Amino acid sequence: MVGEGVLHECLNHPDIESVLVINRRSCNVHHSKLKEIIHQDFSDFSSIENELSGYNAAFLCMGVSSFGMREDKYTHLTYDFTMALARPLSTLNSDMTACYISGAGTDSSQKGRIMWARVKGKTENDLLKLPFKQAYMFRPGFIRPTKGLKNAYLFYKIINPLFPVFRVLFPKYVTTLKEIGLAMIHTVNKGYDKQILEVRDIVKLANIVD
């Protein structure tokens, strides 16, 4: 869901010249800015490394729900896949800004009781060690989907009418998919003074104007 929403904002933003999407199956989006690579093994990107240079931003939106999943499996899909792509990107592109979709409640200490929060924390910590020009960890909470996109989770669709109420009652935990995409774009061309972005940071950065 997040990947589709971020892609939508990138393709419609005047500052974005071109976008490379790496998927295991086609996103079925056609746009003059877009190039797509279908790649099945997300644990090893060496076969397409020659396609990964020449970019100044990496928006890392891969991931799955931890519900009902063992820690080793969740770690493989969340940590291993993300790092397998981030490592070559960071060495091939010296001017690259990386943004990673994490989550509200992520455990930077990696010692807490909540499994997904520890794994996300480890992923954040190790991404921040890579030689990116800049790296930002995004921690959204409740996300309002972008109207018209296909991959919104059913849960979000059901409670979407309550979004304005949640936004007023829980401003620290509620953002929109559009704001996430715009905030990611703005990290590249405007920067930000924090590397860990909570919901208030995401909203603030999304609404920065020239």
Biotite code that builds the C-alpha atoms (Angstrom):
import biotite.structure as struc

atoms = struc.array([
    struc.Atom([0.000, 0.000, 0.000], chain_id="A", res_id=1, res_name="MET", atom_name="CA", element="C"),
    struc.Atom([2.701, 2.470, 0.962], chain_id="A", res_id=2, res_name="VAL", atom_name="CA", element="C"),
    struc.Atom([4.838, 1.659, -2.061], chain_id="A", res_id=3, res_name="GLY", atom_name="CA", element="C"),
    struc.Atom([1.951, 2.289, -4.441], chain_id="A", res_id=4, res_name="GLU", atom_name="CA", element="C"),
    struc.Atom([1.118, 5.573, -2.734], chain_id="A", res_id=5, res_name="GLY", atom_name="CA", element="C"),
    struc.Atom([4.708, 6.819, -2.760], chain_id="A", res_id=6, res_name="VAL", atom_name="CA", element="C"),
    struc.Atom([5.041, 5.852, -6.423], chain_id="A", res_id=7, res_name="LEU", atom_name="CA", element="C"),
    struc.Atom([1.872, 7.817, -7.210], chain_id="A", res_id=8, res_name="HIS", atom_name="CA", element="C"),
    struc.Atom([3.297, 10.965, -5.596], chain_id="A", res_id=9, res_name="GLU", atom_name="CA", element="C"),
    struc.Atom([6.650, 10.574, -7.358], chain_id="A", res_id=10, res_name="CYS", atom_name="CA", element="C"),
    struc.Atom([5.114, 10.189, -10.799], chain_id="A", res_id=11, res_name="LEU", atom_name="CA", element="C"),
    struc.Atom([2.976, 13.294, -10.256], chain_id="A", res_id=12, res_name="ASN", atom_name="CA", element="C"),
    struc.Atom([5.679, 15.498, -8.730], chain_id="A", res_id=13, res_name="HIS", atom_name="CA", element="C"),
    struc.Atom([7.399, 18.027, -11.032], chain_id="A", res_id=14, res_name="PRO", atom_name="CA", element="C"),
    struc.Atom([10.799, 17.611, -9.326], chain_id="A", res_id=15, res_name="ASP", atom_name="CA", element="C"),
    struc.Atom([10.990, 13.869, -10.095], chain_id="A", res_id=16, res_name="ILE", atom_name="CA", element="C"),
    struc.Atom([12.602, 13.146, -13.459], chain_id="A", res_id=17, res_name="GLU", atom_name="CA", element="C"),
    struc.Atom([12.525, 9.347, -13.473], chain_id="A", res_id=18, res_name="SER", atom_name="CA", element="C"),
    struc.Atom([11.549, 6.451, -11.228], chain_id="A", res_id=19, res_name="VAL", atom_name="CA", element="C"),
    struc.Atom([12.848, 2.881, -11.111], chain_id="A", res_id=20, res_name="LEU", atom_name="CA", element="C"),
    struc.Atom([10.552, 0.353, -9.433], chain_id="A", res_id=21, res_name="VAL", atom_name="CA", element="C"),
    struc.Atom([11.840, -3.091, -8.466], chain_id="A", res_id=22, res_name="ILE", atom_name="CA", element="C"),
    struc.Atom([9.018, -5.604, -8.014], chain_id="A", res_id=23, res_name="ASN", atom_name="CA", element="C"),
    struc.Atom([8.412, -9.319, -7.996], chain_id="A", res_id=24, res_name="ARG", atom_name="CA", element="C"),
    struc.Atom([5.300, -8.760, -10.085], chain_id="A", res_id=25, res_name="ARG", atom_name="CA", element="C"),
    struc.Atom([4.297, -5.818, -12.230], chain_id="A", res_id=26, res_name="SER", atom_name="CA", element="C"),
    struc.Atom([2.673, -2.810, -10.596], chain_id="A", res_id=27, res_name="CYS", atom_name="CA", element="C"),
    struc.Atom([0.697, -2.343, -13.837], chain_id="A", res_id=28, res_name="ASN", atom_name="CA", element="C"),
    struc.Atom([1.380, 1.371, -13.888], chain_id="A", res_id=29, res_name="VAL", atom_name="CA", element="C"),
    struc.Atom([2.335, 3.014, -17.166], chain_id="A", res_id=30, res_name="HIS", atom_name="CA", element="C"),
    struc.Atom([4.005, 6.421, -17.160], chain_id="A", res_id=31, res_name="HIS", atom_name="CA", element="C"),
    struc.Atom([6.702, 8.166, -19.181], chain_id="A", res_id=32, res_name="SER", atom_name="CA", element="C"),
    struc.Atom([8.834, 8.602, -16.024], chain_id="A", res_id=33, res_name="LYS", atom_name="CA", element="C"),
    struc.Atom([8.593, 4.971, -14.951], chain_id="A", res_id=34, res_name="LEU", atom_name="CA", element="C"),
    struc.Atom([10.920, 2.036, -15.504], chain_id="A", res_id=35, res_name="LYS", atom_name="CA", element="C"),
    struc.Atom([10.138, -1.288, -13.862], chain_id="A", res_id=36, res_name="GLU", atom_name="CA", element="C"),
    struc.Atom([12.360, -4.303, -13.196], chain_id="A", res_id=37, res_name="ILE", atom_name="CA", element="C"),
    struc.Atom([10.762, -7.630, -12.321], chain_id="A", res_id=38, res_name="ILE", atom_name="CA", element="C"),
    struc.Atom([13.141, -9.380, -9.948], chain_id="A", res_id=39, res_name="HIS", atom_name="CA", element="C"),
    struc.Atom([12.199, -12.508, -8.027], chain_id="A", res_id=40, res_name="GLN", atom_name="CA", element="C"),
    struc.Atom([15.004, -12.914, -5.472], chain_id="A", res_id=41, res_name="ASP", atom_name="CA", element="C"),
    struc.Atom([14.864, -10.005, -3.032], chain_id="A", res_id=42, res_name="PHE", atom_name="CA", element="C"),
    struc.Atom([17.686, -11.495, -0.984], chain_id="A", res_id=43, res_name="SER", atom_name="CA", element="C"),
    struc.Atom([20.189, -10.900, -3.798], chain_id="A", res_id=44, res_name="ASP", atom_name="CA", element="C"),
    struc.Atom([20.217, -7.957, -6.222], chain_id="A", res_id=45, res_name="PHE", atom_name="CA", element="C"),
    struc.Atom([23.667, -8.621, -7.698], chain_id="A", res_id=46, res_name="SER", atom_name="CA", element="C"),
    struc.Atom([22.234, -9.642, -11.079], chain_id="A", res_id=47, res_name="SER", atom_name="CA", element="C"),
    struc.Atom([20.707, -6.172, -11.585], chain_id="A", res_id=48, res_name="ILE", atom_name="CA", element="C"),
    struc.Atom([23.368, -4.008, -9.917], chain_id="A", res_id=49, res_name="GLU", atom_name="CA", element="C"),
    struc.Atom([24.182, -2.373, -13.245], chain_id="A", res_id=50, res_name="ASN", atom_name="CA", element="C"),
    struc.Atom([20.635, -0.941, -13.195], chain_id="A", res_id=51, res_name="GLU", atom_name="CA", element="C"),
    struc.Atom([20.904, 0.588, -9.718], chain_id="A", res_id=52, res_name="LEU", atom_name="CA", element="C"),
    struc.Atom([23.259, 3.512, -10.284], chain_id="A", res_id=53, res_name="SER", atom_name="CA", element="C"),
    struc.Atom([22.443, 7.034, -11.371], chain_id="A", res_id=54, res_name="GLY", atom_name="CA", element="C"),
    struc.Atom([19.709, 7.717, -8.803], chain_id="A", res_id=55, res_name="TYR", atom_name="CA", element="C"),
    struc.Atom([19.751, 10.199, -5.929], chain_id="A", res_id=56, res_name="ASN", atom_name="CA", element="C"),
    struc.Atom([16.927, 8.739, -3.805], chain_id="A", res_id=57, res_name="ALA", atom_name="CA", element="C"),
    struc.Atom([15.836, 5.325, -2.561], chain_id="A", res_id=58, res_name="ALA", atom_name="CA", element="C"),
    struc.Atom([12.363, 4.959, -1.084], chain_id="A", res_id=59, res_name="PHE", atom_name="CA", element="C"),
    struc.Atom([12.403, 1.585, 0.657], chain_id="A", res_id=60, res_name="LEU", atom_name="CA", element="C"),
    struc.Atom([8.795, 0.505, 1.084], chain_id="A", res_id=61, res_name="CYS", atom_name="CA", element="C"),
    struc.Atom([9.077, -3.285, 1.133], chain_id="A", res_id=62, res_name="MET", atom_name="CA", element="C"),
    struc.Atom([7.663, -5.148, 4.085], chain_id="A", res_id=63, res_name="GLY", atom_name="CA", element="C"),
    struc.Atom([4.847, -7.325, 5.423], chain_id="A", res_id=64, res_name="VAL", atom_name="CA", element="C"),
    struc.Atom([2.544, -7.536, 8.419], chain_id="A", res_id=65, res_name="SER", atom_name="CA", element="C"),
    struc.Atom([3.999, -9.455, 11.356], chain_id="A", res_id=66, res_name="SER", atom_name="CA", element="C"),
    struc.Atom([0.609, -10.935, 12.271], chain_id="A", res_id=67, res_name="PHE", atom_name="CA", element="C"),
    struc.Atom([0.932, -14.682, 12.847], chain_id="A", res_id=68, res_name="GLY", atom_name="CA", element="C"),
    struc.Atom([4.531, -14.761, 11.639], chain_id="A", res_id=69, res_name="MET", atom_name="CA", element="C"),
    struc.Atom([7.593, -16.265, 13.311], chain_id="A", res_id=70, res_name="ARG", atom_name="CA", element="C"),
    struc.Atom([10.408, -13.878, 14.137], chain_id="A", res_id=71, res_name="GLU", atom_name="CA", element="C"),
    struc.Atom([12.910, -15.553, 11.801], chain_id="A", res_id=72, res_name="ASP", atom_name="CA", element="C"),
    struc.Atom([10.525, -15.340, 8.846], chain_id="A", res_id=73, res_name="LYS", atom_name="CA", element="C"),
    struc.Atom([9.551, -11.755, 9.613], chain_id="A", res_id=74, res_name="TYR", atom_name="CA", element="C"),
    struc.Atom([13.227, -10.798, 9.977], chain_id="A", res_id=75, res_name="THR", atom_name="CA", element="C"),
    struc.Atom([14.027, -12.342, 6.608], chain_id="A", res_id=76, res_name="HIS", atom_name="CA", element="C"),
    struc.Atom([11.240, -10.482, 4.813], chain_id="A", res_id=77, res_name="LEU", atom_name="CA", element="C"),
    struc.Atom([11.728, -7.187, 6.648], chain_id="A", res_id=78, res_name="THR", atom_name="CA", element="C"),
    struc.Atom([15.413, -6.875, 7.523], chain_id="A", res_id=79, res_name="TYR", atom_name="CA", element="C"),
    struc.Atom([17.226, -9.142, 5.054], chain_id="A", res_id=80, res_name="ASP", atom_name="CA", element="C"),
    struc.Atom([15.338, -7.964, 1.972], chain_id="A", res_id=81, res_name="PHE", atom_name="CA", element="C"),
    struc.Atom([15.710, -4.279, 2.831], chain_id="A", res_id=82, res_name="THR", atom_name="CA", element="C"),
    struc.Atom([19.419, -4.519, 3.580], chain_id="A", res_id=83, res_name="MET", atom_name="CA", element="C"),
    struc.Atom([20.099, -6.631, 0.487], chain_id="A", res_id=84, res_name="ALA", atom_name="CA", element="C"),
    struc.Atom([18.937, -3.717, -1.647], chain_id="A", res_id=85, res_name="LEU", atom_name="CA", element="C"),
    struc.Atom([20.157, -0.853, 0.523], chain_id="A", res_id=86, res_name="ALA", atom_name="CA", element="C"),
    struc.Atom([23.781, -2.019, 0.682], chain_id="A", res_id=87, res_name="ARG", atom_name="CA", element="C"),
    struc.Atom([24.484, -1.885, -3.087], chain_id="A", res_id=88, res_name="PRO", atom_name="CA", element="C"),
    struc.Atom([22.429, 1.296, -3.477], chain_id="A", res_id=89, res_name="LEU", atom_name="CA", element="C"),
    struc.Atom([24.524, 3.061, -0.841], chain_id="A", res_id=90, res_name="SER", atom_name="CA", element="C"),
    struc.Atom([27.818, 2.124, -2.475], chain_id="A", res_id=91, res_name="THR", atom_name="CA", element="C"),
    struc.Atom([26.739, 2.749, -6.070], chain_id="A", res_id=92, res_name="LEU", atom_name="CA", element="C"),
    struc.Atom([25.202, 6.184, -5.478], chain_id="A", res_id=93, res_name="ASN", atom_name="CA", element="C"),
    struc.Atom([27.272, 8.586, -3.396], chain_id="A", res_id=94, res_name="SER", atom_name="CA", element="C"),
    struc.Atom([24.630, 11.328, -3.584], chain_id="A", res_id=95, res_name="ASP", atom_name="CA", element="C"),
    struc.Atom([21.704, 9.147, -2.500], chain_id="A", res_id=96, res_name="MET", atom_name="CA", element="C"),
    struc.Atom([19.072, 9.932, 0.141], chain_id="A", res_id=97, res_name="THR", atom_name="CA", element="C"),
    struc.Atom([17.378, 6.835, 1.594], chain_id="A", res_id=98, res_name="ALA", atom_name="CA", element="C"),
    struc.Atom([13.925, 6.777, 3.182], chain_id="A", res_id=99, res_name="CYS", atom_name="CA", element="C"),
    struc.Atom([12.680, 3.668, 4.950], chain_id="A", res_id=100, res_name="TYR", atom_name="CA", element="C"),
    struc.Atom([9.096, 2.918, 5.943], chain_id="A", res_id=101, res_name="ILE", atom_name="CA", element="C"),
    struc.Atom([9.213, 1.693, 9.515], chain_id="A", res_id=102, res_name="SER", atom_name="CA", element="C"),
    struc.Atom([6.352, 2.213, 11.965], chain_id="A", res_id=103, res_name="GLY", atom_name="CA", element="C"),
    struc.Atom([5.190, 4.066, 15.061], chain_id="A", res_id=104, res_name="ALA", atom_name="CA", element="C"),
    struc.Atom([6.483, 2.235, 18.116], chain_id="A", res_id=105, res_name="GLY", atom_name="CA", element="C"),
    struc.Atom([9.647, 0.903, 16.494], chain_id="A", res_id=106, res_name="THR", atom_name="CA", element="C"),
    struc.Atom([12.196, -0.169, 19.119], chain_id="A", res_id=107, res_name="ASP", atom_name="CA", element="C"),
    struc.Atom([15.583, 1.431, 18.480], chain_id="A", res_id=108, res_name="SER", atom_name="CA", element="C"),
    struc.Atom([17.079, -0.433, 21.446], chain_id="A", res_id=109, res_name="SER", atom_name="CA", element="C"),
    struc.Atom([16.219, -3.794, 19.788], chain_id="A", res_id=110, res_name="GLN", atom_name="CA", element="C"),
    struc.Atom([15.583, -5.171, 23.304], chain_id="A", res_id=111, res_name="LYS", atom_name="CA", element="C"),
    struc.Atom([11.844, -4.734, 23.795], chain_id="A", res_id=112, res_name="GLY", atom_name="CA", element="C"),
    struc.Atom([9.181, -7.416, 24.081], chain_id="A", res_id=113, res_name="ARG", atom_name="CA", element="C"),
    struc.Atom([7.419, -6.630, 20.777], chain_id="A", res_id=114, res_name="ILE", atom_name="CA", element="C"),
    struc.Atom([8.935, -8.714, 17.975], chain_id="A", res_id=115, res_name="MET", atom_name="CA", element="C"),
    struc.Atom([8.133, -6.518, 14.977], chain_id="A", res_id=116, res_name="TRP", atom_name="CA", element="C"),
    struc.Atom([9.357, -3.400, 16.798], chain_id="A", res_id=117, res_name="ALA", atom_name="CA", element="C"),
    struc.Atom([12.738, -5.023, 17.515], chain_id="A", res_id=118, res_name="ARG", atom_name="CA", element="C"),
    struc.Atom([13.156, -6.130, 13.894], chain_id="A", res_id=119, res_name="VAL", atom_name="CA", element="C"),
    struc.Atom([12.195, -2.724, 12.561], chain_id="A", res_id=120, res_name="LYS", atom_name="CA", element="C"),
    struc.Atom([14.583, -1.147, 15.062], chain_id="A", res_id=121, res_name="GLY", atom_name="CA", element="C"),
    struc.Atom([17.464, -3.292, 13.863], chain_id="A", res_id=122, res_name="LYS", atom_name="CA", element="C"),
    struc.Atom([16.630, -2.427, 10.260], chain_id="A", res_id=123, res_name="THR", atom_name="CA", element="C"),
    struc.Atom([16.584, 1.287, 11.038], chain_id="A", res_id=124, res_name="GLU", atom_name="CA", element="C"),
    struc.Atom([19.841, 1.149, 12.980], chain_id="A", res_id=125, res_name="ASN", atom_name="CA", element="C"),
    struc.Atom([21.723, -0.726, 10.272], chain_id="A", res_id=126, res_name="ASP", atom_name="CA", element="C"),
    struc.Atom([20.386, 1.473, 7.481], chain_id="A", res_id=127, res_name="LEU", atom_name="CA", element="C"),
    struc.Atom([21.689, 4.511, 9.341], chain_id="A", res_id=128, res_name="LEU", atom_name="CA", element="C"),
    struc.Atom([25.170, 2.959, 9.332], chain_id="A", res_id=129, res_name="LYS", atom_name="CA", element="C"),
    struc.Atom([25.341, 2.710, 5.539], chain_id="A", res_id=130, res_name="LEU", atom_name="CA", element="C"),
    struc.Atom([27.193, 5.395, 3.536], chain_id="A", res_id=131, res_name="PRO", atom_name="CA", element="C"),
    struc.Atom([24.124, 7.187, 2.207], chain_id="A", res_id=132, res_name="PHE", atom_name="CA", element="C"),
    struc.Atom([24.358, 10.958, 1.833], chain_id="A", res_id=133, res_name="LYS", atom_name="CA", element="C"),
    struc.Atom([21.251, 11.178, 4.018], chain_id="A", res_id=134, res_name="GLN", atom_name="CA", element="C"),
    struc.Atom([18.972, 8.561, 5.570], chain_id="A", res_id=135, res_name="ALA", atom_name="CA", element="C"),
    struc.Atom([15.558, 8.998, 7.146], chain_id="A", res_id=136, res_name="TYR", atom_name="CA", element="C"),
    struc.Atom([13.429, 6.483, 9.019], chain_id="A", res_id=137, res_name="MET", atom_name="CA", element="C"),
    struc.Atom([9.684, 7.077, 8.642], chain_id="A", res_id=138, res_name="PHE", atom_name="CA", element="C"),
    struc.Atom([7.423, 5.924, 11.478], chain_id="A", res_id=139, res_name="ARG", atom_name="CA", element="C"),
    struc.Atom([3.795, 6.353, 10.410], chain_id="A", res_id=140, res_name="PRO", atom_name="CA", element="C"),
    struc.Atom([0.881, 5.141, 12.507], chain_id="A", res_id=141, res_name="GLY", atom_name="CA", element="C"),
    struc.Atom([-2.608, 5.077, 11.023], chain_id="A", res_id=142, res_name="PHE", atom_name="CA", element="C"),
    struc.Atom([-2.388, 5.890, 7.314], chain_id="A", res_id=143, res_name="ILE", atom_name="CA", element="C"),
    struc.Atom([-5.259, 7.268, 5.260], chain_id="A", res_id=144, res_name="ARG", atom_name="CA", element="C"),
    struc.Atom([-5.082, 5.673, 1.784], chain_id="A", res_id=145, res_name="PRO", atom_name="CA", element="C"),
    struc.Atom([-4.984, 7.741, -1.390], chain_id="A", res_id=146, res_name="THR", atom_name="CA", element="C"),
    struc.Atom([-8.340, 7.635, -3.167], chain_id="A", res_id=147, res_name="LYS", atom_name="CA", element="C"),
    struc.Atom([-8.312, 5.600, -6.359], chain_id="A", res_id=148, res_name="GLY", atom_name="CA", element="C"),
    struc.Atom([-5.285, 3.427, -5.609], chain_id="A", res_id=149, res_name="LEU", atom_name="CA", element="C"),
    struc.Atom([-5.693, -0.344, -5.557], chain_id="A", res_id=150, res_name="LYS", atom_name="CA", element="C"),
    struc.Atom([-3.623, -1.719, -2.706], chain_id="A", res_id=151, res_name="ASN", atom_name="CA", element="C"),
    struc.Atom([-5.174, -0.181, 0.407], chain_id="A", res_id=152, res_name="ALA", atom_name="CA", element="C"),
    struc.Atom([-5.628, -2.705, 3.201], chain_id="A", res_id=153, res_name="TYR", atom_name="CA", element="C"),
    struc.Atom([-9.267, -3.565, 3.912], chain_id="A", res_id=154, res_name="LEU", atom_name="CA", element="C"),
    struc.Atom([-8.915, -2.314, 7.498], chain_id="A", res_id=155, res_name="PHE", atom_name="CA", element="C"),
    struc.Atom([-8.016, 1.164, 6.274], chain_id="A", res_id=156, res_name="TYR", atom_name="CA", element="C"),
    struc.Atom([-10.871, 1.198, 3.762], chain_id="A", res_id=157, res_name="LYS", atom_name="CA", element="C"),
    struc.Atom([-13.404, 0.285, 6.456], chain_id="A", res_id=158, res_name="ILE", atom_name="CA", element="C"),
    struc.Atom([-12.398, 2.971, 8.939], chain_id="A", res_id=159, res_name="ILE", atom_name="CA", element="C"),
    struc.Atom([-11.471, 5.624, 6.362], chain_id="A", res_id=160, res_name="ASN", atom_name="CA", element="C"),
    struc.Atom([-14.681, 7.643, 7.029], chain_id="A", res_id=161, res_name="PRO", atom_name="CA", element="C"),
    struc.Atom([-13.477, 8.169, 10.604], chain_id="A", res_id=162, res_name="LEU", atom_name="CA", element="C"),
    struc.Atom([-10.172, 9.687, 9.510], chain_id="A", res_id=163, res_name="PHE", atom_name="CA", element="C"),
    struc.Atom([-11.113, 13.343, 10.233], chain_id="A", res_id=164, res_name="PRO", atom_name="CA", element="C"),
    struc.Atom([-12.112, 12.380, 13.777], chain_id="A", res_id=165, res_name="VAL", atom_name="CA", element="C"),
    struc.Atom([-8.926, 10.371, 14.349], chain_id="A", res_id=166, res_name="PHE", atom_name="CA", element="C"),
    struc.Atom([-6.853, 13.256, 12.986], chain_id="A", res_id=167, res_name="ARG", atom_name="CA", element="C"),
    struc.Atom([-8.291, 15.611, 15.602], chain_id="A", res_id=168, res_name="VAL", atom_name="CA", element="C"),
    struc.Atom([-8.183, 13.149, 18.494], chain_id="A", res_id=169, res_name="LEU", atom_name="CA", element="C"),
    struc.Atom([-4.856, 11.451, 17.735], chain_id="A", res_id=170, res_name="PHE", atom_name="CA", element="C"),
    struc.Atom([-2.682, 13.883, 15.728], chain_id="A", res_id=171, res_name="PRO", atom_name="CA", element="C"),
    struc.Atom([0.500, 12.112, 16.837], chain_id="A", res_id=172, res_name="LYS", atom_name="CA", element="C"),
    struc.Atom([-0.566, 8.869, 15.146], chain_id="A", res_id=173, res_name="TYR", atom_name="CA", element="C"),
    struc.Atom([-2.507, 9.795, 11.993], chain_id="A", res_id=174, res_name="VAL", atom_name="CA", element="C"),
    struc.Atom([-1.190, 10.761, 8.573], chain_id="A", res_id=175, res_name="THR", atom_name="CA", element="C"),
    struc.Atom([-2.103, 10.332, 4.923], chain_id="A", res_id=176, res_name="THR", atom_name="CA", element="C"),
    struc.Atom([-0.375, 8.311, 2.242], chain_id="A", res_id=177, res_name="LEU", atom_name="CA", element="C"),
    struc.Atom([-0.015, 11.507, 0.231], chain_id="A", res_id=178, res_name="LYS", atom_name="CA", element="C"),
    struc.Atom([1.826, 13.167, 3.115], chain_id="A", res_id=179, res_name="GLU", atom_name="CA", element="C"),
    struc.Atom([4.218, 10.230, 3.393], chain_id="A", res_id=180, res_name="ILE", atom_name="CA", element="C"),
    struc.Atom([5.056, 10.413, -0.315], chain_id="A", res_id=181, res_name="GLY", atom_name="CA", element="C"),
    struc.Atom([5.533, 14.174, -0.291], chain_id="A", res_id=182, res_name="LEU", atom_name="CA", element="C"),
    struc.Atom([7.635, 14.055, 2.865], chain_id="A", res_id=183, res_name="ALA", atom_name="CA", element="C"),
    struc.Atom([9.931, 11.481, 1.269], chain_id="A", res_id=184, res_name="MET", atom_name="CA", element="C"),
    struc.Atom([10.369, 13.672, -1.797], chain_id="A", res_id=185, res_name="ILE", atom_name="CA", element="C"),
    struc.Atom([11.069, 16.694, 0.391], chain_id="A", res_id=186, res_name="HIS", atom_name="CA", element="C"),
    struc.Atom([13.843, 14.899, 2.295], chain_id="A", res_id=187, res_name="THR", atom_name="CA", element="C"),
    struc.Atom([15.756, 14.789, -0.974], chain_id="A", res_id=188, res_name="VAL", atom_name="CA", element="C"),
    struc.Atom([15.336, 18.377, -2.118], chain_id="A", res_id=189, res_name="ASN", atom_name="CA", element="C"),
    struc.Atom([14.853, 20.153, 1.226], chain_id="A", res_id=190, res_name="LYS", atom_name="CA", element="C"),
    struc.Atom([16.365, 17.883, 3.913], chain_id="A", res_id=191, res_name="GLY", atom_name="CA", element="C"),
    struc.Atom([15.203, 17.608, 7.517], chain_id="A", res_id=192, res_name="TYR", atom_name="CA", element="C"),
    struc.Atom([16.825, 18.068, 10.906], chain_id="A", res_id=193, res_name="ASP", atom_name="CA", element="C"),
    struc.Atom([15.881, 14.599, 12.254], chain_id="A", res_id=194, res_name="LYS", atom_name="CA", element="C"),
    struc.Atom([16.716, 11.154, 10.959], chain_id="A", res_id=195, res_name="GLN", atom_name="CA", element="C"),
    struc.Atom([13.819, 9.482, 12.802], chain_id="A", res_id=196, res_name="ILE", atom_name="CA", element="C"),
    struc.Atom([10.535, 10.951, 11.581], chain_id="A", res_id=197, res_name="LEU", atom_name="CA", element="C"),
    struc.Atom([7.446, 10.431, 13.712], chain_id="A", res_id=198, res_name="GLU", atom_name="CA", element="C"),
    struc.Atom([3.976, 11.300, 12.422], chain_id="A", res_id=199, res_name="VAL", atom_name="CA", element="C"),
    struc.Atom([4.178, 14.997, 13.335], chain_id="A", res_id=200, res_name="ARG", atom_name="CA", element="C"),
    struc.Atom([7.494, 15.235, 11.479], chain_id="A", res_id=201, res_name="ASP", atom_name="CA", element="C"),
    struc.Atom([6.043, 13.531, 8.408], chain_id="A", res_id=202, res_name="ILE", atom_name="CA", element="C"),
    struc.Atom([3.082, 15.926, 8.305], chain_id="A", res_id=203, res_name="VAL", atom_name="CA", element="C"),
    struc.Atom([5.319, 18.954, 8.858], chain_id="A", res_id=204, res_name="LYS", atom_name="CA", element="C"),
    struc.Atom([7.785, 17.945, 6.154], chain_id="A", res_id=205, res_name="LEU", atom_name="CA", element="C"),
    struc.Atom([5.027, 17.113, 3.679], chain_id="A", res_id=206, res_name="ALA", atom_name="CA", element="C"),
    struc.Atom([3.609, 20.605, 4.020], chain_id="A", res_id=207, res_name="ASN", atom_name="CA", element="C"),
    struc.Atom([6.861, 22.552, 3.637], chain_id="A", res_id=208, res_name="ILE", atom_name="CA", element="C"),
    struc.Atom([6.573, 24.922, 0.682], chain_id="A", res_id=209, res_name="VAL", atom_name="CA", element="C"),
    struc.Atom([9.246, 26.765, -1.269], chain_id="A", res_id=210, res_name="ASP", atom_name="CA", element="C"),
])
